[in-house]
Amino acid sequence: MADPASGPGMALFTLTAMPAGWQTRTDLHPSLEIQPDGRAVKRADNGAQPVTGTVPADVIGAAAAEVKALAAVDMGTPDQADKGTSIIDYMPQSPDQDVHLIVYAPELGDGLNDDQKASRKRFDDLFQRLLNAFVPA
């Protein structure tokens, strides 16, 4: 299998956190890419070199179930949506099973109902769970 640093095309999960507002940065990249076999590449926002490692299979399995569940809920868009974006892309072998979750202004709750706030918390919990499950090689 190809090196996980070779690109997001082969990743099972890709997590991306984009900065607030319009930016002139051209070095944006995923925070974490996870291959189907658990190999992963984590990148820091500070421009440090990517770190290779793994994410445990049980975390990947639970994340797949949660991302599919989150695809069916409304996460809303806050009144002020130019405060950054968090994205979880789930891309299994079968393209008809792809899930792309986008949360605009993840730190805001203005203009959202309680269900939307709860769904956004579930999204953030999943994002953090995957990042924290990363074990450097």
Phi, psi and chi 1 to 4 in degrees:
 res  aa     phi    psi   chi1   chi2   chi3   chi4
   1 MET       -  151.6 -174.3  172.7  -91.9      -
   2 ALA   -68.7  158.7      -      -      -      -
   3 ASP   -62.1  130.8  174.4   16.4      -      -
   4 PRO   -62.5  -18.9   18.2  -26.1      -      -
   5 ALA   -79.7   -5.3      -      -      -      -
   6 SER   -71.8  -17.0   65.3      -      -      -
   7 GLY   151.3  163.9      -      -      -      -
   8 PRO   -76.3   -9.9   26.8  -32.8      -      -
   9 GLY   -59.4  -27.9      -      -      -      -
  10 MET  -101.7   -1.1  -65.6 -173.4 -172.4      -
  11 ALA   -74.4  143.5      -      -      -      -
  12 LEU   -79.2  -44.8  177.6   62.9      -      -
  13 PHE  -123.1  138.7  -80.4   98.6      -      -
  14 THR  -131.1  123.8  -57.6      -      -      -
  15 LEU  -110.6  129.5  -79.0   64.5      -      -
  16 THR  -132.8  133.6  -52.8      -      -      -
  17 ALA  -121.4  114.7      -      -      -      -
  18 MET   -99.3  145.2  -60.6  178.3   72.5      -
  19 PRO   -69.3  165.4   24.3  -31.6      -      -
  20 ALA   -69.7  142.1      -      -      -      -
  21 GLY    64.6 -175.4      -      -      -      -
  22 TRP   -73.0  131.3 -175.3   82.5      -      -
  23 GLN  -126.7  150.6  -61.8  -76.3  -36.1      -
  24 THR   -95.8    2.2   59.0      -      -      -
  25 ARG   -64.3  139.8  -72.6 -179.8   48.5 -165.8
  26 THR  -114.7    4.9   58.2      -      -      -
  27 ASP  -103.0   24.5   64.1  -19.5      -      -
  28 LEU   -69.0  141.0  -62.6  175.9      -      -
  29 HIS  -155.7  164.1   46.7   70.2      -      -
  30 PRO   -61.9  146.1  -20.4   31.1      -      -
  31 SER   -74.8  -33.9  -57.2      -      -      -
  32 LEU  -151.7  135.0 -179.5   65.8      -      -
  33 GLU  -124.3  129.0  -66.1  173.7  -83.8      -
  34 ILE  -120.4  126.3  -55.1  169.9      -      -
  35 GLN   -82.5  160.0  -55.1  -60.7  -48.9      -
  36 PRO   -55.8  -30.2  -26.2   34.3      -      -
  37 ASP   -87.0    4.2   64.3    0.5      -      -
  38 GLY    97.2  -14.2      -      -      -      -
  39 ARG   -63.4  145.9  -70.6  180.0  -59.9  136.0
  40 ALA  -148.1  159.1      -      -      -      -
  41 VAL  -129.4  127.2  174.6      -      -      -
  42 LYS  -115.7  137.0 -169.9  172.8 -172.7 -180.0
  43 ARG  -125.4  137.2  -66.4  174.7  178.9   88.8
  44 ALA   -88.7  154.7      -      -      -      -
  45 ASP   -72.0  -13.9  -71.6  -25.0      -      -
  46 ASN   -85.2    8.2   63.0    7.3      -      -
  47 GLY    84.9    5.0      -      -      -      -
  48 ALA   -64.2  160.1      -      -      -      -
  49 GLN   -62.5  145.5  -71.1  -65.3  -42.3      -
  50 PRO   -60.8  148.4  -13.9   22.2      -      -
  51 VAL  -115.1  130.3  176.0      -      -      -
  52 THR   -92.0  154.7   59.4      -      -      -
  53 GLY  -178.6 -150.4      -      -      -      -
  54 THR  -141.6  162.6   58.4      -      -      -
  55 VAL  -125.7  129.7  172.6      -      -      -
  56 PRO   -58.5  144.7  -22.5   32.4      -      -
  57 ALA   -58.7  -37.4      -      -      -      -
  58 ASP   -66.3  -33.5   61.0  -34.2      -      -
  59 VAL   -69.5  -41.5  173.6      -      -      -
  60 ILE   -63.1  -44.5  -66.4  170.5      -      -
  61 GLY   -62.2  -44.6      -      -      -      -
  62 ALA   -66.0  -38.1      -      -      -      -
  63 ALA   -65.5  -38.3      -      -      -      -
  64 ALA   -61.8  -43.4      -      -      -      -
  65 ALA   -65.5  -42.2      -      -      -      -
  66 GLU   -68.8  -39.8  178.5   67.9   -9.8      -
  67 VAL   -65.3  -36.7   79.4      -      -      -
  68 LYS   -66.2  -39.3  -69.9  174.5 -170.1  174.2
  69 ALA   -66.4  -40.6      -      -      -      -
  70 LEU   -67.6  -24.6  -76.7  169.1      -      -
  71 ALA   -64.0  -20.4      -      -      -      -
  72 ALA   -96.5    2.5      -      -      -      -
  73 VAL  -114.0  161.3  -59.2      -      -      -
  74 ASP   -95.1  118.7  176.8   13.8      -      -
  75 MET   -99.2   -2.7  -69.3 -173.2  -96.5      -
  76 GLY    63.0  173.5      -      -      -      -
  77 THR  -131.5  121.2  -57.9      -      -      -
  78 PRO   -62.9  163.3   -9.5   17.5      -      -
  79 ASP   -55.8  -35.7  -66.7  -23.8      -      -
  80 GLN  -113.7   99.7 -165.1  176.2   32.6      -
  81 ALA  -100.1    6.7      -      -      -      -
  82 ASP   -96.4   34.6   65.3  -14.4      -      -
  83 LYS  -108.5   26.8  -62.9  -66.2 -177.8 -172.8
  84 GLY   104.4  171.3      -      -      -      -
  85 THR  -146.5  140.8  -56.3      -      -      -
  86 SER  -117.2  137.4  -66.4      -      -      -
  87 ILE  -132.7  135.7  -56.5  167.4      -      -
  88 ILE  -121.3  119.1  -62.0  175.7      -      -
  89 ASP  -106.8  128.5  -69.2  -51.4      -      -
  90 TYR  -117.4  118.5  171.5   66.9      -      -
  91 MET  -132.7   81.5  -62.2  163.9  -69.4      -
  92 PRO   -70.7  176.7   26.6  -31.8      -      -
  93 GLN   -57.9  -36.7  -77.7 -170.9  -46.1      -
  94 SER   -85.8  108.5 -179.9      -      -      -
  95 PRO   -58.7  -24.5  -18.9   27.5      -      -
  96 ASP   -72.3   -5.0   64.6  -29.7      -      -
  97 GLN  -101.9    0.7  -59.8  -65.4  -47.5      -
  98 ASP   -57.9  142.7  -74.5    3.8      -      -
  99 VAL  -131.8  129.6  176.3      -      -      -
 100 HIS  -123.8  107.7  -54.6  -76.9      -      -
 101 LEU  -103.1  129.2  -58.4  174.9      -      -
 102 ILE  -127.5  127.7  -58.9  172.8      -      -
 103 VAL  -119.4  116.7  171.6      -      -      -
 104 TYR   -85.5  139.8  -60.5  102.4      -      -
 105 ALA    47.0   61.8      -      -      -      -
 106 PRO   -58.6  -23.9   16.8  -25.0      -      -
 107 GLU   -87.2   -3.6   68.4  -79.8   -0.4      -
 108 LEU  -105.7  153.4  -61.7  179.0      -      -
 109 GLY  -132.4   -0.8      -      -      -      -
 110 ASP   -61.5  129.7  -62.8  -18.0      -      -
 111 GLY    84.6    5.3      -      -      -      -
 112 LEU  -105.8  147.6  -59.2  175.2      -      -
 113 ASN   -85.4  172.9   64.3   40.6      -      -
 114 ASP   -61.9  -38.5  -71.1  -17.8      -      -
 115 ASP   -64.6  -41.8  -72.1  -18.3      -      -
 116 GLN   -64.4  -41.9  -68.8  168.7  -31.2      -
 117 LYS   -62.1  -41.9  -70.4  176.2 -175.5  176.8
 118 ALA   -65.1  -39.8      -      -      -      -
 119 SER   -65.8  -40.2  -63.9      -      -      -
 120 ARG   -67.1  -34.8  -68.5  163.0   69.2   89.4
 121 LYS   -65.4  -42.4  179.8  169.8 -178.8  -10.0
 122 ARG   -59.4  -42.6  -77.5  177.2   58.4 -164.9
 123 PHE   -59.5  -50.4  173.8   95.5      -      -
 124 ASP   -62.2  -40.6 -174.7   59.1      -      -
 125 ASP   -60.4  -42.7  -71.8  -11.0      -      -
 126 LEU   -65.1  -46.2  174.3   59.9      -      -
 127 PHE   -55.5  -50.4 -160.9   99.0      -      -
 128 GLN   -66.8  -38.3  -64.8  -55.0  -42.7      -
 129 ARG   -60.5  -43.1 -169.7  174.7  -40.5  122.2
 130 LEU   -67.2  -44.4  -74.4  166.8      -      -
 131 LEU   -60.4  -43.9  -76.2  175.8      -      -
 132 ASN   -74.4  -19.9  -66.9  -25.6      -      -
 133 ALA   -79.9  -12.8      -      -      -      -
 134 PHE   -61.1  128.3  177.4   81.3      -      -
 135 VAL  -116.4  112.5  178.1      -      -      -
 136 PRO   -60.1  146.1  -16.4   26.4      -      -
 137 ALA   -75.3      -      -      -      -      -
